[in-house]
Amino acid sequence: MKQNFYIRLSAAAFAGALMLSACGKGKGNSDFPENFGSIGDEGRTAFMMKRVGPDSVARFLCDAALGRVEGARIDSLPIATSYAYTNYKDDDLATFSSVFESYSGSLPLADRMKLYVLAGKYNPQQLGYQLGLEYVVNIRNEQMSVDEVTAELKEFRNACGHDKDTYRRFVKGFKVALEAERTKGIDPKVYDRFINLQED
């Protein structure tokens, strides 16, 4: 999928920036200090804020919270993002906020759902519906095909597991957005295939 390519490219760029900025501070395969695991989420966020730009910090917080960053973790995404929002100012704050929203919104559905849960962004009744509304934007921006959407929906349904309510709410939101956006750059084949998607 195009979006997965851009996510991998972004992660590679972030890793390169971190290696340049933290060269010699890590040990083994990690570019983080030895005490990185014990300084807490605020400490880890502060460390990153001193070494890379706010756009990279935003991506780092998302990826570390999802367990994608070797040698680093974020235990409480709300604590980490609150620290960044409190300590960034002016243009840096605007960049961090914008990239955090755009990057989290570009993630595959299953990862985005997990990140939204970790961030406490929506209550359980809103989560699935909001994901459905947002997903149409990804389909349009990435010019996703029927096969790509089908594959991602399968992964998302598996990620929902026994949480059938979230999946049903997702389908409802998805179909509402499909109907609203059908003439705004979405492949007609995608609309025809998914406008009657079953909710169970």
Secondary structure by P-SEA (a helix, b strand, c coil): caaaaaaaaaaaaaaaaaaaaaccccccccccccccccccaaaaaaaaaacccaaaaaaaaaaaaaccccccccccaaaaaaaaaacccaaaaaaaaaaaaaaaaaccaaaaaaaaaaaccccccaaaaaaaaaaaaaaaaacccaaaaaaaaaaaaaaaccaaaaaaaaaaaaaaaaaacccccccaaaaaaccccccc
